[in-house]
Amino acid sequence: MANTTPCDVTEHFDSEVQENRVLSLEEWQDKWVTRNIGFHQEQGHQLLKKHLDTFLKGQSGLRVFFPLCGKAVEMKWFADRGHTVIGVDISEIGIREFFAEQNLSYTEEPFNEIAGAKVFKSSSGSISLYCCSIFDLPRANIGKFDRVWDRGSLVAVNPGDRTRYADIIMSLLGKGFHYLVAILSYDPTKHAGPPFYVPDAELKKLFGTKCSILCLEEANAFEERHKAWGIDYIFEKLYLLTEK
């Protein structure tokens, strides 16, 4: 990613432009079936790599949560460093592809607390991925997390569900947590989403009462594929949220 700067892009748009946009879980599952998964990053997230030390703070044996994990390669990064990874995604295809592409053997079993849900666990026990809606996850009793890496989750959740989403994330955070979240800035009058436009003010509204919010970096994220969205710029902002 080129042109990285401090977070200084001025935003002129209201997130309400997209507030009534709704994607169903079936539509998200269909993206995996039709291979409409431009959101997946095969090389992992470059800004995460750059700020990994700030995120991990040299600690070992952390519990790391990946909301809407898909087949994020970073899950293996953390497991390889000795951390325990828990993810959740509605797509069984994405979860199975993660284990296949990372050459990890795994088991799968029904997760009885949630109707129709499954949990996929690496044979090493360091990675457990729940196939269900994130909004059902509180019933899973999966404990508290030291770290959350939210790259394509907050920007994927239907805007009308953000408050509910934020409540779930906050309920999963343990003492001394680090919650790293990437949000996107573009002209929402030209692209309906997802990924959705999340202004800085929205992040502060969702998490600001309980979290200190620090912008680590802003990067020009524009790629050729974004031209099809009808936009001519898109910035990604990486925020670190910590306990107040």
C-alpha positions in Angstrom: 0.0 0.0 0.0 1.5 3.3 -1.0 1.0 6.9 0.2 0.6 6.1 3.9 0.2 9.1 6.1 -1.2 10.1 9.5 -5.0 10.2 9.6 -5.7 13.5 8.1 -8.2 13.1 5.3 -11.2 15.4 5.9 -14.5 13.6 5.5 -17.5 15.3 4.1 -20.1 12.5 4.0 -22.7 11.3 6.4 -22.8 7.6 7.1 -26.7 7.8 6.9 -26.4 7.7 3.1 -26.0 3.9 3.5 -28.0 3.4 6.7 -30.8 1.4 5.1 -28.5 -0.9 3.1 -29.0 -4.5 4.1 -27.3 -7.7 3.0 -28.6 -11.0 4.2 -26.5 -13.8 5.5 -27.5 -15.8 2.3 -26.1 -13.0 0.1 -22.8 -13.1 2.0 -22.7 -16.9 1.6 -23.4 -16.5 -2.1 -20.3 -14.3 -2.5 -18.2 -17.3 -1.6 -20.1 -19.6 -3.9 -19.8 -17.2 -6.9 -16.1 -16.3 -5.9 -17.0 -12.7 -5.4 -14.4 -12.4 -2.7 -12.3 -9.4 -3.6 -12.1 -8.6 0.1 -9.8 -11.6 0.7 -6.1 -10.6 0.9 -3.9 -13.6 -0.1 -0.7 -11.9 1.2 -2.3 -10.8 4.4 -2.8 -7.2 5.6 0.2 -5.0 5.1 -0.8 -2.4 7.7 -1.2 -5.1 10.2 2.3 -6.4 9.5 3.7 -2.9 9.9 2.0 -2.3 13.2 2.1 -5.8 14.6 4.5 -5.0 17.4 2.2 -2.1 18.5 -0.7 -4.6 18.5 0.9 -7.5 20.3 3.1 -5.5 22.7 5.6 -8.3 22.9 3.1 -10.5 24.8 2.8 -14.2 24.3 0.0 -16.7 24.7 -2.8 -14.2 23.7 -6.3 -15.1 22.7 -7.0 -13.4 19.4 -10.5 -12.9 17.9 -11.2 -12.6 14.2 -14.8 -11.4 13.6 -16.1 -12.4 10.1 -12.8 -14.2 9.6 -13.3 -15.7 6.1 -10.1 -17.4 5.3 -7.8 -14.6 6.6 -4.2 -15.8 6.3 -3.4 -13.7 9.4 -5.0 -16.4 11.6 -2.1 -18.7 10.9 0.4 -15.8 11.5 -0.9 -15.5 15.1 -1.2 -19.3 15.7 2.4 -19.7 14.5 3.5 -17.1 17.1 1.9 -19.2 19.8 -1.4 -17.4 20.2 -4.8 -18.9 20.3 -7.1 -17.9 17.5 -10.9 -17.9 17.5 -12.8 -16.8 14.4 -16.4 -16.7 13.3 -17.9 -16.6 9.8 -21.2 -17.5 8.2 -19.4 -19.2 5.2 -18.4 -22.8 5.6 -16.7 -22.5 2.3 -14.4 -19.8 3.6 -13.6 -21.7 6.7 -12.8 -25.0 4.9 -10.6 -23.1 2.4 -8.6 -21.6 5.2 -7.6 -25.0 6.6 -7.0 -26.4 3.1 -4.9 -23.4 1.9 -2.8 -23.3 5.1 -2.3 -27.1 5.0 -3.8 -27.5 8.4 -5.6 -30.7 9.5 -8.8 -30.1 11.4 -11.9 -31.6 12.9 -15.4 -30.4 12.6 -18.4 -30.9 14.9 -21.8 -29.5 15.5 -22.0 -26.6 17.9 -25.1 -27.4 19.9 -25.6 -24.1 21.6 -26.5 -22.5 18.2 -28.9 -24.3 15.8 -27.1 -25.3 12.6 -23.8 -24.0 13.8 -20.5 -25.9 13.5 -17.0 -25.4 15.0 -13.9 -26.3 13.0 -10.7 -26.8 15.1 -7.1 -27.2 13.9 -5.6 -30.5 15.1 -3.0 -28.4 17.1 -5.9 -26.9 19.0 -4.7 -23.3 18.4 -7.4 -22.3 15.9 -11.1 -22.7 16.4 -13.5 -21.3 13.8 -17.2 -21.1 14.4 -19.5 -21.3 11.4 -22.5 -19.1 12.4 -23.7 -15.5 12.5 -21.6 -13.3 14.7 -24.9 -12.1 16.3 -25.5 -15.7 17.6 -22.0 -15.9 19.0 -22.7 -14.6 22.5 -24.5 -17.9 23.2 -21.2 -19.8 22.4 -19.6 -18.8 25.7 -16.2 -18.5 24.1 -14.6 -16.4 26.8 -12.8 -13.1 26.7 -10.1 -11.9 24.3 -6.8 -10.0 24.6 -6.8 -9.0 21.0 -9.3 -8.4 18.2 -8.2 -8.0 14.6 -11.2 -6.4 12.7 -10.1 -6.0 9.1 -13.3 -6.7 7.1 -15.9 -7.0 9.8 -17.1 -3.6 11.0 -17.1 -2.4 7.3 -19.2 -5.5 6.3 -21.8 -5.4 9.0 -25.1 -3.8 7.9 -25.0 -0.2 9.0 -28.2 -0.7 11.0 -26.6 -3.5 13.0 -23.4 -1.6 14.0 -24.5 -0.8 17.5 -25.5 -4.4 18.2 -22.1 -5.4 16.7 -20.2 -3.0 18.8 -21.9 -4.3 21.9 -20.9 -7.9 21.1 -17.3 -6.9 20.5 -17.1 -5.0 23.8 -18.6 -8.0 25.6 -15.8 -10.2 24.3 -12.9 -7.9 25.3 -10.8 -8.8 28.3 -8.8 -6.6 30.6 -6.0 -4.7 28.9 -7.4 -5.5 25.4 -6.1 -4.2 22.1 -8.8 -3.9 19.4 -7.3 -3.1 16.0 -9.9 -2.1 13.4 -9.5 -1.0 9.8 -12.2 1.3 8.3 -12.7 2.7 4.9 -13.3 6.2 3.7 -14.8 6.9 0.2 -17.7 8.7 -1.3 -20.8 6.7 -0.2 -23.0 8.5 -2.6 -21.2 6.7 -5.4 -21.0 3.2 -3.9 -23.7 1.5 -1.9 -21.4 -1.0 -0.1 -20.3 -3.4 1.2 -17.7 -2.7 2.3 -19.4 0.2 4.0 -18.2 3.7 4.6 -17.5 4.2 8.3 -16.6 7.8 9.3 -14.3 8.5 12.2 -17.3 10.0 14.1 -19.2 6.7 13.8 -16.2 4.8 15.3 -16.1 7.3 18.2 -19.9 7.0 18.7 -19.7 3.2 18.8 -16.7 2.7 21.0 -15.6 6.1 22.4 -17.3 5.8 25.7 -15.3 2.8 26.8 -12.2 2.9 24.5 -9.3 5.2 23.9 -9.1 5.5 20.1 -5.8 6.1 18.3 -5.4 6.3 14.5 -2.1 4.5 13.7 -2.1 5.1 10.0 -4.0 6.0 6.9 -3.3 4.5 3.5 -4.4 5.0 0.0 -6.2 1.7 -0.7 -7.4 2.4 -4.3 -7.0 -0.5 -6.7 -8.1 -1.0 -10.3 -11.1 -3.1 -9.1 -12.5 -0.1 -7.3 -13.2 1.7 -10.5 -16.1 -0.6 -11.1 -17.6 0.7 -7.8 -17.9 4.1 -9.4 -15.4 5.7 -7.0 -12.1 7.4 -7.7 -10.5 7.2 -4.2 -10.6 5.0 -1.2 -8.6 5.3 2.0 -8.1 2.7 4.7 -7.6 3.9 8.3 -6.1 1.7 10.9 -7.3 2.4 14.5 -6.1 1.0 17.7 -8.7 0.9 20.5 -7.6 0.3 24.1 -9.2 0.3 27.5 -10.0 3.7 28.9 
